[in-house]
Amino acid sequence: MTIPTLPYKRPFSRKKALQRGGLTTLIIGVLATVLGTFPQLVGMDETPGVGLAQLIIILFGLALFTFGGYLVAFSARRRRKHNRLREDIGLRLMATGYVICAVSALADVLGIGTHNLPIVFPYFGPFQLAGMGIGMLTIVVGMILYSQIASPKNVFTGNLPDLEDIP
């Protein structure tokens, strides 16, 4: 008589859970940003031009994108006691890029744009679009600096240097 065996179940991995959660958050953020930018894809284009709710959905999606990218990069890193300067700069660049995007998108609402809110609808023109592009580029550069993609390789072993290897 044989004893039935249970199927093998892998143990819980916090790294895999962070990667999956970060990737899911990143994808939801991209979808929210695209749907906020192009609401006519789902038949929600009710206002002429760009509405305040549309701008908030775009910024919410961009926040989810930034946080999801941070989670994916954080889960891919090796755990160390201290962050390197490059990684700290990457985190600050991600946050600064989001602030640039938020100020650019809400320029008319904040009163620093060309079309102030009480008089006319918010206007999402070429300057706001350029500001959003610069902010998104800053976020992506910050993600690259924070992740292991831009990490220097050790010349002799080909491995990533650890804190003890750095003079």
Residue pairs with C-beta under 8 A, 6 or more apart in sequence:
15 75
18 71
18 72
18 74
18 75
19 71
19 72
19 75
19 76
21 71
22 67
22 68
22 69
22 70
22 71
22 72
22 73
22 74
22 75
23 68
23 72
24 68
25 64
25 67
25 68
25 71
26 64
26 65
26 68
26 69
26 71
26 72
27 68
28 61
28 64
28 68
29 61
29 62
29 63
29 64
29 65
29 66
29 67
29 68
30 61
30 65
31 61
32 57
32 58
32 60
32 61
32 64
33 58
33 61
33 62
33 65
34 41
34 61
35 41
35 42
35 44
35 57
35 61
36 54
36 55
36 56
36 57
36 58
36 60
36 61
37 54
37 58
39 45
39 46
39 54
47 54
47 121
48 121
49 121
49 122
49 123
49 124
50 121
50 122
50 123
50 124
51 121
51 122
52 109
52 122
55 105
55 106
55 109
55 122
55 124
58 105
59 101
59 102
59 105
59 106
62 98
62 101
62 136
62 139
63 98
65 139
66 94
66 97
66 98
66 139
69 94
69 139
69 143
70 91
70 94
70 143
70 146
72 147
73 143
73 146
73 147
73 148
74 146
76 147
76 148
77 87
77 147
77 148
78 148
78 160
80 162
80 163
81 163
82 163
83 91
86 145
86 146
86 150
87 145
87 146
89 142
89 145
90 141
90 142
90 143
90 144
90 145
90 146
90 147
91 142
91 146
92 142
93 138
93 139
93 141
93 142
93 145
94 138
94 139
94 142
94 143
94 146
95 142
96 138
96 142
97 135
97 136
97 137
97 138
97 139
97 140
97 141
97 142
98 135
98 139
99 135
100 131
100 134
100 135
100 138
101 131
101 132
101 135
101 136
101 139
102 135
103 110
103 112
103 131
104 127
104 128
104 130
104 131
104 132
104 134
104 135
105 124
105 128
105 131
105 132
106 122
107 113
107 127
107 128
107 131
108 114
108 115
108 116
108 117
108 122
108 123
108 128
109 117
109 122
111 117
113 122
113 123
113 127
113 128
114 123
114 125
114 127
115 121
115 122
115 123
144 150
148 160
151 160
152 160
152 161
153 159
153 160
153 161
154 160
154 161
154 165
